[in-house]
């Protein structure tokens, strides 16, 4: 609940929230610079938090202090516009980003890995429900009342975080197999690109679709996030036998349909309901899809704040890119049809890029799971697994030794030290092994050899 309250503040105010938009509109202030400043600061907060958050105790302190800083930095918005608004958004954006990333420790330690998708869904659902209530007040009553409600969320969030149990004896450790050089950084790089591409559409939505329905204040404030919440609830409760990845393609189709209907429909109530249902429903599917990937990756890192922060910063980067693109194409006063065609082109490019990115990311994550299985086998079982895998030509004795160490999660440097050979020699052996198994990478090799194995009891 503590994280839901913090996230509700971010969604309703700091991160393109309706409270912030309402305040800027109330004073007739151009919103572009303020919105971008808050998003950029939030991005850097998410990205850098993991580099100085090393323990669960430190994560708790960062969350509490980050929330308190957000409270102080938001106070200037009770007064008329001044440079303190801009400064406050930057400070609150960075502090809020740090607080969000630090929550990765609590997500990893207090939530079983097979339940993390439900925990993430619950956080997103509760925070969006609170956001809807705040938006209704800010857009239909008073932006200052909405601001006060956002601040109350922060206050209660700080109290709840402060009361979270922290066992000083509880340590955060990843699997030993996470240590190979590039073995965790490559999945994170793929994940960052994967999420960034998806969420460009969200930024375009903020700048292209939402402004076209500003006149439907009551309906927008009530309904905007409802399809998002329903999609989250659906994905959360899907039976495990149903592949969640299939819904990724459904989401892609919904985004295409959203922009096409935006181009051909009018700007009335029914038109808005159709377009928003398609767009926000797709966003809900995508968000929980990659949140679940981040949840899986927490098991392979000693610093959950770094993994969680980088994963979420990809989302922010994508939205920021979409915002900049949307602002650029609308500033030159293109017609709605032209803007929609450009947005649809971006979506089509996304459709081309996403499937291979998704396949590669899934393969890398599966490689980690297979390594855990191999790591729990005894030496005889490991030899049996290797002997059962078919090769194009037999492995040499040295190649078998290198292969066993690769499957044990050793980096090239560690393998060289253990076998008393140079690192370049290890790379040569590895290339020969890849060739004999008909694969192109370490992850593909692991997946090929261990894909039929199951964890030992």
C-alpha positions in Angstrom: 0.0 0.0 0.0 2.9 2.3 0.7 4.2 2.1 -2.9 0.6 2.5 -4.3 0.3 5.8 -2.4 3.6 7.0 -3.7 2.7 5.9 -7.2 -0.7 7.6 -7.0 1.1 10.9 -6.3 3.4 10.4 -9.2 0.5 9.5 -11.6 -1.8 12.3 -10.4 0.8 15.1 -10.2 4.4 14.6 -11.1 4.4 12.3 -14.1 2.0 14.2 -16.5 -0.6 14.1 -13.8 -3.9 15.9 -14.2 -3.3 17.9 -11.0 -0.2 19.4 -12.5 -1.9 20.1 -15.8 -4.9 21.7 -14.0 -2.6 24.0 -12.0 -0.6 25.0 -15.1 -3.9 25.6 -17.0 -5.4 27.6 -14.1 -2.5 30.1 -14.3 -2.3 29.9 -18.1 1.3 28.6 -17.9 2.9 26.8 -20.9 3.2 23.3 -19.7 5.8 21.8 -22.1 9.0 22.9 -20.1 7.5 21.9 -16.8 6.4 18.4 -17.9 9.7 17.6 -19.6 11.7 18.8 -16.6 9.8 16.5 -14.2 10.0 13.5 -16.5 13.8 13.9 -17.2 14.5 14.4 -13.4 12.4 11.3 -12.6 14.3 9.3 -15.3 17.7 10.2 -13.7 16.4 9.4 -10.2 15.3 5.9 -11.3 18.6 5.3 -13.1 21.0 6.4 -10.4 19.3 5.1 -7.3 20.7 1.6 -7.6 24.3 2.8 -7.6 24.1 4.1 -4.0 21.4 1.8 -2.6 23.2 -1.3 -1.3 21.0 -2.7 1.5 17.4 -3.1 2.5 17.9 -0.7 5.4 19.3 1.9 3.0 16.4 1.3 0.6 13.9 2.0 3.4 15.7 5.3 4.3 15.8 6.4 0.7 12.1 5.7 0.3 11.2 7.7 3.4 13.6 10.6 2.7 12.5 10.6 -1.0 8.9 10.9 -0.1 9.6 13.7 2.4 11.6 15.6 -0.2 8.7 15.3 -2.6 6.3 16.8 0.0 8.6 19.8 0.6 9.3 20.3 -3.2 5.6 20.2 -3.9 4.6 23.0 -1.4 5.5 25.9 -3.8 2.5 24.8 -6.0 0.1 26.2 -3.4 1.4 29.7 -4.4 1.5 31.6 -7.6 3.9 30.5 -10.4 7.5 31.2 -9.7 10.9 29.6 -10.4 10.3 27.4 -7.3 7.8 25.5 -9.4 10.4 24.5 -11.9 13.0 23.7 -9.3 10.5 21.8 -7.2 9.5 19.6 -10.1 13.1 18.7 -10.8 13.8 17.9 -7.1 10.6 16.0 -6.6 11.1 14.1 -9.9 14.6 12.9 -8.9 13.6 12.1 -5.3 10.5 10.3 -6.4 12.5 8.3 -8.9 14.9 7.2 -6.2 12.1 6.2 -3.9 10.4 4.1 -6.6 13.7 2.3 -7.5 14.4 1.5 -3.9 11.1 -0.3 -3.6 12.8 -3.0 -5.7 14.3 -4.4 -2.5 11.0 -4.9 -0.9 9.5 -6.4 -4.0 12.2 -9.0 -4.2 12.5 -9.9 -0.5 8.8 -9.9 0.6 7.2 -11.3 -2.5 7.7 -14.8 -3.8 8.9 -14.7 -7.4 5.9 -16.6 -8.7 3.6 -14.0 -7.0 5.4 -10.8 -8.2 3.2 -10.3 -11.2 0.2 -10.2 -8.9 1.9 -7.9 -6.5 2.8 -5.5 -9.4 -0.7 -5.7 -10.7 -2.1 -4.9 -7.3 0.2 -1.9 -6.9 -0.8 -0.5 -10.4 -4.5 -1.1 -9.9 -4.6 0.5 -6.4 -2.5 3.5 -7.5 -4.7 4.1 -10.6 -7.9 3.9 -8.5 -6.5 6.5 -6.2 -5.4 8.6 -9.1 -8.9 8.5 -10.7 -10.4 9.9 -7.4 -7.8 12.7 -7.3 -8.2 13.5 -11.0 -12.0 13.8 -10.7 -11.5 16.4 -7.9 -8.7 18.3 -9.6 -10.5 18.5 -13.0 -14.0 19.1 -11.9 -13.7 20.9 -8.5 -10.4 22.5 -7.6 -6.8 21.8 -8.6 -5.7 22.8 -5.1 -7.9 20.2 -3.6 -6.4 17.6 -5.9 -3.0 18.8 -4.9 -3.8 18.4 -1.3 -5.1 14.8 -1.9 -1.8 14.0 -3.7 0.1 15.4 -0.7 -2.0 13.3 1.7 -1.0 10.2 -0.4 2.7 11.1 0.2 2.2 11.6 3.9 0.5 8.3 4.4 3.0 6.6 2.1 5.9 7.8 4.2 4.2 6.5 7.4 3.5 3.1 5.9 7.1 2.8 4.5 8.5 3.8 8.0 6.5 0.9 9.5 7.7 -1.7 7.0 9.7 -4.4 8.8 13.4 -4.5 8.1 15.3 -7.5 9.4 19.0 -6.4 9.7 20.0 -10.1 9.3 18.1 -10.5 6.1 20.4 -10.1 3.1 19.7 -9.7 -0.5 21.7 -12.2 -2.6 21.3 -13.2 -6.2 22.1 -16.6 -7.6 25.8 -17.3 -8.2 25.0 -17.8 -11.8 24.2 -14.1 -12.3 27.9 -13.2 -12.3 29.1 -14.0 -15.8 30.4 -11.0 -17.7 27.5 -9.5 -19.7 25.1 -12.1 -18.5 22.8 -9.7 -16.6 23.8 -6.5 -18.5 22.7 -7.9 -21.8 19.2 -8.8 -20.7 18.9 -5.4 -19.1 20.0 -3.7 -22.3 17.5 -5.7 -24.3 14.8 -5.0 -21.7 15.6 -1.2 -21.7 15.2 -1.1 -25.5 12.1 -3.4 -25.4 10.2 -1.2 -22.9 11.4 2.1 -24.4 10.0 1.2 -27.8 6.6 0.1 -26.4 6.1 3.2 -24.3 6.8 5.7 -27.1 3.2 5.1 -27.9 2.2 6.3 -24.4 4.0 9.6 -25.0 2.3 10.0 -28.3 -1.0 9.3 -26.5 -0.4 12.2 -24.1 0.5 14.7 -26.8 -1.7 13.5 -29.8 -4.8 11.8 -28.4 -5.5 13.4 -25.0 -5.5 17.0 -26.1 -8.2 16.3 -28.6 -10.7 15.4 -25.9 -10.0 18.2 -23.4 -13.6 19.4 -23.8 -14.9 16.1 -22.2 -13.6 17.0 -18.8 -16.1 14.9 -16.7 -15.9 11.8 -18.8 -12.1 11.9 -19.2 -11.5 12.3 -15.4 -13.7 9.3 -14.6 -13.0 6.9 -17.5 -9.5 7.6 -18.7 -7.7 4.9 -16.6 -10.6 2.4 -16.3 -9.6 0.3 -19.3 -6.1 0.2 -18.0 -7.2 -1.1 -14.7 -9.5 -3.7 -16.3 -6.6 -4.9 -18.5 -4.4 -5.2 -15.4 -7.0 -7.2 -13.6 -7.4 -9.5 -16.6 -3.7 -10.2 -17.0 -3.3 -10.6 -13.2 -5.9 -13.4 -13.0 -5.0 -15.3 -16.2 -4.5 -19.0 -15.7 -0.8 -20.0 -15.8 -1.5 -22.4 -18.7 -2.3 -19.4 -20.9 0.7 -17.7 -22.4 0.8 -14.1 -21.4 3.1 -13.3 -24.3 0.1 -13.9 -26.7 -1.6 -10.8 -25.2 1.4 -8.7 -26.3 0.2 -9.1 -29.9 -3.4 -8.4 -28.9 -2.1 -5.2 -27.4 -0.2 -4.2 -30.5 -3.5 -4.7 -32.5 -5.3 -2.5 -30.0 -2.8 0.3 -30.4 -3.2 0.2 -34.2 -7.0 0.2 -33.9 -6.8 3.1 -31.4 -4.9 5.4 -33.8 -7.0 4.3 -36.8 -10.3 5.0 -34.9 -8.8 8.3 -33.7 -8.2 9.3 -37.4 -11.7 8.3 -38.6 -14.0 9.0 -35.7 -15.2 12.3 -34.3 -14.5 13.8 -30.9 -17.7 12.9 -29.0 -18.3 10.8 -26.0 -18.8 7.5 -27.7 -15.7 8.2 -29.9 -13.6 8.8 -26.8 -14.8 5.7 -25.1 -13.8 3.6 -28.1 -10.4 5.2 -28.6 -9.5 5.3 -24.9 -10.6 1.7 -24.3 -8.3 0.5 -27.1 -5.3 2.6 -26.1 -5.4 2.3 -22.3 -6.3 -1.4 -22.5 -3.2 -1.9 -24.6 -1.1 0.1 -22.1 -2.3 -2.1 -19.2 -1.3 -5.3 -21.1 2.1 -3.9 -22.0 2.8 -2.5 -18.5 2.1 -5.7 -16.6 3.9 -7.7 -19.3 7.2 -6.0 -18.8 6.7 -5.5 -15.0 6.6 -9.3 -14.8 9.8 -9.5 -16.7 11.5 -7.1 -14.3 10.1 -9.1 -11.4 11.7 -12.3 -12.8 15.0 -10.5 -13.2 15.2 -9.4 -9.6 16.2 -13.0 -8.7 19.4 -12.7 -10.7 20.7 -9.5 -9.1 22.2 -8.6 -5.8 21.0 -5.0 -6.2 17.2 -5.1 -6.9 17.1 -1.3 -6.8 19.4 -1.1 -9.8 17.4 -3.7 -11.9 14.0 -2.2 -10.9 15.2 1.4 -11.4 16.7 0.7 -14.9 13.6 -1.2 -15.9 11.3 1.6 -14.9 13.6 4.2 -16.4 13.1 2.6 -19.7 9.4 3.2 -19.4 10.0 6.9 -18.5 12.5 7.2 -21.4 9.9 5.8 -23.9 7.2 8.2 -22.6 9.7 11.1 -22.8 10.6 10.2 -26.4 7.0 10.0 -27.3 6.3 13.3 -25.7 9.1 15.0 -27.6 7.9 13.5 -30.8 4.3 14.5 -30.2 5.3 18.1 -29.2 7.4 18.4 -32.3 4.8 17.2 -34.8 2.0 19.3 -33.2 4.1 22.4 -33.0 4.3 22.7 -36.7 0.5 22.7 -36.8 -0.1 19.6 -38.9 -3.7 18.5 -39.4 -5.1 15.8 -37.2 -5.0 13.3 -40.0 -1.4 14.0 -40.7 -0.5 13.7 -37.0 -2.3 10.5 -36.8 -0.6 9.0 -39.8 2.8 9.9 -38.3 1.8 8.3 -35.0 0.5 5.2 -36.8 3.8 5.0 -38.7 5.7 5.0 -35.4 3.4 2.2 -34.2 4.1 0.1 -37.3 7.8 0.5 -36.8 7.2 -0.6 -33.2 5.4 -3.7 -34.5 8.4 -4.6 -36.7 10.9 -4.2 -33.8 9.1 -5.7 -30.9 8.7 -9.4 -31.8 12.4 -10.1 -32.2 13.2 -8.1 -29.1 10.7 -10.1 -27.2 12.0 -13.4 -28.4 15.5 -12.5 -27.5 14.6 -11.3 -24.0 12.5 -14.4 -23.3 15.4 -16.6 -24.5 17.8 -14.8 -22.2 15.5 -15.2 -19.2 15.0 -18.8 -19.9 18.7 -19.3 -20.0 18.9 -18.0 -16.5 16.3 -20.5 -15.3 18.1 -23.3 -17.0 21.3 -22.3 -15.3 19.7 -22.6 -11.9 18.6 -26.1 -12.8 22.1 -27.1 -13.9 23.6 -25.5 -10.8 21.6 -27.9 -8.6 22.7 -31.1 -10.4 25.6 -33.3 -9.2 28.6 -33.8 -11.4 27.4 -37.1 -12.9 24.0 -35.6 -13.8 25.8 -32.6 -15.4 27.9 -34.9 -17.6 24.8 -36.8 -18.6 23.1 -33.6 -19.7 26.1 -32.6 -21.8 26.4 -36.0 -23.4 22.7 -36.1 -24.4 22.9 -32.9 -26.4 23.7 -33.5 -30.0 26.7 -31.8 -31.6 27.7 -31.4 -35.2 31.1 -32.8 -34.3 32.6 -34.2 -31.0 33.9 -31.8 -28.4 37.5 -32.1 -27.3 38.4 -32.7 -23.7 39.3 -29.1 -23.2 36.1 -27.9 -24.8 34.1 -30.1 -22.5 35.8 -28.5 -19.5 35.0 -25.1 -20.9 31.4 -26.0 -21.6 30.9 -27.3 -18.0 32.1 -24.0 -16.6 30.0 -22.0 -19.0 26.9 -24.0 -17.8 28.0 -23.3 -14.2 27.7 -19.6 -15.0 31.3 -18.7 -15.0 32.6 -15.7 -16.9 35.4 -16.0 -19.5 37.8 -14.5 -17.0 36.8 -17.0 -14.2 37.1 -19.9 -16.7 40.6 -18.8 -17.7 41.7 -18.6 -14.0 40.3 -22.0 -13.2 41.8 -23.8 -16.2 45.0 -21.8 -16.1 44.7 -20.6 -19.7 44.4 -17.1 -21.3 41.0 -15.4 -21.7 41.5 -15.2 -25.5 41.9 -19.0 -25.5 38.7 -19.4 -23.6 36.9 -17.3 -26.2 38.4 -19.4 -29.0 37.1 -22.6 -27.3 33.7 -20.9 -26.7 33.4 -20.1 -30.4 34.3 -23.6 -31.4 31.6 -24.9 -28.9 29.0 -22.6 -30.4 29.9 -23.8 -33.9 29.6 -27.5 -32.9 26.2 -26.9 -31.3 25.0 -24.7 -34.2 24.3 -21.7 -32.0 25.5 -18.1 -32.0 25.6 -17.1 -28.4 26.1 -18.2 -24.8 22.4 -17.8 -24.0 21.4 -19.8 -27.1 23.9 -22.6 -26.1 22.4 -22.8 -22.6 18.9 -22.9 -23.9 19.7 -25.6 -26.4 21.5 -27.9 -24.0 19.3 -27.5 -20.9 15.9 -26.8 -22.4 14.5 -30.3 -21.6 15.8 -30.3 -18.0 13.6 -29.7 -15.0 14.6 -28.6 -11.5 15.6 -31.4 -9.1 13.6 -31.9 -6.0 
